[in-house]
Amino acid sequence: MSHDMDVPERTCPQCGRPLVGHDRNVRFRLPDPVLSSPDQERAEGTWMTDPDPIEAVMMQVPHIGPFVRCLLPVQLTGGYKVTFGVWMAVHPDELQRIARAWHAPEYNELRFDSWLANALPVFGLLATPAIAGVRDPDATPYVESSSDGKLRDVLTREWPHEELLSALDEPE
């Protein structure tokens, strides 16, 4: 005989939220400058590596610029992490170099200058300079460092998770 028992959801001792939402991957659909443009990714002449911008890893939008998808991990207290799939603005020449390297052996060594093209919840940081590079040959590049102190802190410090997690739970 089987009895269905209600198993209580495990909650975080720090914030009382369900633990299942503490390790997250959050992928931005479009770079903020594209999102705020009238035609967005449908502008004539737009190039993307995938017709679906959520799946694309590179795009170039006329009169706005080229962008590359990168991962930006934010370490949270308690050993949790939110990894943002952000868009990084790059120089047009860099986009060509990145595109050539993407499926080539030199991808492992790829590093490039860029600027954050999405405002992060809680932190903001739109247009902040950063260096991105490949850590794993099977993954998108990571935002690795920045000359900006606040972005450097986001990349290297542990953050209390309640503020960021609650911002992610708010409807857009």
C-alpha positions as CSV (number, residue, x, y, z in Angstrom):
1,M,0.0,0.0,0.0
2,S,1.3,3.4,-1.0
3,H,0.7,6.6,0.8
4,D,1.4,10.0,-0.8
5,M,3.0,12.1,1.8
6,D,3.5,15.8,1.6
7,V,7.2,16.3,1.7
8,P,8.0,19.7,3.0
9,E,10.0,21.8,0.7
10,R,13.5,22.5,2.1
11,T,14.0,26.2,2.9
12,C,17.0,28.3,3.4
13,P,17.9,29.1,7.0
14,Q,19.1,32.6,5.9
15,C,16.1,33.8,4.0
16,G,13.3,31.2,4.3
17,R,13.0,30.9,0.5
18,P,12.8,27.4,-1.1
19,L,16.4,26.1,-1.6
20,V,15.5,25.0,-5.2
21,G,15.7,28.6,-6.4
22,H,19.1,29.4,-4.9
23,D,21.3,28.1,-7.8
24,R,20.1,29.7,-11.0
25,N,20.9,30.4,-14.6
26,V,19.3,33.6,-15.9
27,R,19.7,34.3,-19.6
28,F,19.0,37.7,-21.0
29,R,17.1,37.5,-24.3
30,L,18.6,40.6,-25.9
31,P,21.2,43.3,-25.1
32,D,19.5,46.3,-23.5
33,P,20.3,48.7,-26.4
34,V,18.6,46.2,-28.8
35,L,15.7,45.7,-26.4
36,S,15.0,49.4,-26.3
37,S,15.1,49.8,-30.1
38,P,11.9,49.9,-32.1
39,D,12.5,46.8,-34.2
40,Q,14.7,45.0,-31.7
41,E,16.4,41.9,-33.3
42,R,14.0,42.1,-36.3
43,A,15.7,45.2,-37.7
44,E,16.6,44.8,-41.3
45,G,20.2,43.6,-41.7
46,T,20.5,42.0,-38.2
47,W,22.7,39.0,-38.1
48,M,22.5,36.3,-35.3
49,T,24.0,32.9,-34.9
50,D,20.5,31.5,-34.2
51,P,17.1,32.8,-35.3
52,D,16.0,32.7,-31.6
53,P,18.0,35.4,-29.7
54,I,17.8,33.3,-26.4
55,E,19.8,30.6,-28.2
56,A,22.1,32.9,-30.1
57,V,25.7,33.5,-29.0
58,M,26.5,36.4,-31.3
59,M,24.5,39.1,-33.0
60,Q,25.1,42.3,-34.9
61,V,22.3,44.9,-35.2
62,P,22.7,47.7,-37.7
63,H,23.1,51.2,-36.1
64,I,23.4,49.5,-32.6
65,G,26.4,47.2,-32.7
66,P,27.8,43.7,-32.3
67,F,27.3,41.6,-29.2
68,V,28.6,38.3,-27.8
69,R,26.9,36.1,-25.2
70,C,29.0,35.5,-22.0
71,L,28.5,34.0,-18.6
72,L,28.7,36.2,-15.5
73,P,28.6,34.2,-12.3
74,V,27.7,35.9,-9.0
75,Q,28.6,34.0,-5.9
76,L,26.0,34.1,-3.1
77,T,26.5,33.4,0.6
78,G,25.8,29.8,1.6
79,G,27.6,28.4,-1.4
80,Y,24.9,29.3,-3.9
81,K,25.4,31.0,-7.3
82,V,23.4,32.9,-9.9
83,T,25.0,32.7,-13.4
84,F,23.7,35.4,-15.8
85,G,23.9,34.7,-19.6
86,V,24.6,38.3,-20.5
87,W,25.3,40.1,-23.8
88,M,28.6,41.9,-24.0
89,A,29.1,44.7,-26.6
90,V,32.3,44.3,-28.6
91,H,34.1,46.2,-31.3
92,P,33.0,45.1,-34.8
93,D,36.6,43.9,-35.6
94,E,36.5,41.8,-32.5
95,L,33.2,40.2,-33.5
96,Q,34.9,39.0,-36.7
97,R,37.9,37.6,-34.8
98,I,35.6,36.0,-32.2
99,A,33.3,34.4,-34.9
100,R,36.4,32.9,-36.7
101,A,37.7,31.4,-33.4
102,W,34.4,30.2,-32.1
103,H,34.6,26.7,-33.7
104,A,38.3,26.6,-34.1
105,P,41.1,25.2,-31.9
106,E,42.1,28.7,-30.9
107,Y,38.7,29.1,-29.1
108,N,40.4,27.8,-25.9
109,E,42.7,30.8,-25.9
110,L,40.0,33.4,-26.8
111,R,40.0,36.6,-24.7
112,F,38.4,39.9,-25.6
113,D,37.6,43.4,-24.4
114,S,33.9,44.1,-24.0
115,W,31.2,46.2,-22.3
116,L,28.3,44.8,-20.3
117,A,25.2,45.2,-22.6
118,N,22.6,44.2,-19.9
119,A,21.9,45.9,-16.6
120,L,22.1,43.3,-13.9
121,P,19.3,43.1,-11.3
122,V,20.4,44.9,-8.1
123,F,23.8,45.9,-9.5
124,G,23.1,47.7,-12.8
125,L,26.5,48.1,-14.4
126,L,25.2,48.6,-18.0
127,A,28.1,49.6,-20.3
128,T,30.8,48.7,-17.7
129,P,34.1,47.5,-19.3
130,A,35.2,43.9,-18.9
131,I,37.5,41.3,-20.2
132,A,35.9,38.0,-21.3
133,G,37.6,34.7,-21.9
134,V,37.1,31.0,-22.4
135,R,37.4,28.8,-19.3
136,D,35.7,25.7,-20.8
137,P,36.0,24.8,-24.5
138,D,32.4,23.5,-24.4
139,A,30.9,26.7,-22.8
140,T,30.4,30.3,-23.7
141,P,33.1,32.7,-22.6
142,Y,33.0,34.1,-19.0
143,V,33.2,37.6,-17.9
144,E,36.6,37.3,-16.1
145,S,37.7,40.8,-14.9
146,S,37.0,44.5,-15.1
147,S,38.8,47.7,-14.6
148,D,35.6,48.9,-12.8
149,G,35.7,48.3,-9.1
150,K,32.0,47.5,-8.7
151,L,31.9,44.9,-11.4
152,R,35.2,43.5,-10.0
153,D,33.4,43.2,-6.7
154,V,30.4,41.4,-8.3
155,L,32.8,38.9,-9.9
156,T,34.9,38.2,-6.8
157,R,32.8,38.7,-3.6
158,E,30.1,36.6,-2.1
159,W,26.8,38.5,-1.9
160,P,23.8,38.1,0.5
161,H,21.4,36.1,-1.6
162,E,18.1,37.5,-0.4
163,E,18.2,40.8,-2.3
164,L,19.3,39.3,-5.6
165,L,16.9,36.3,-5.4
166,S,14.0,38.5,-4.6
167,A,14.8,40.8,-7.5
168,L,14.9,37.8,-9.8
169,D,11.5,36.7,-8.5
170,E,9.8,40.0,-9.3
171,P,7.6,40.1,-12.4
172,E,9.1,42.1,-15.2
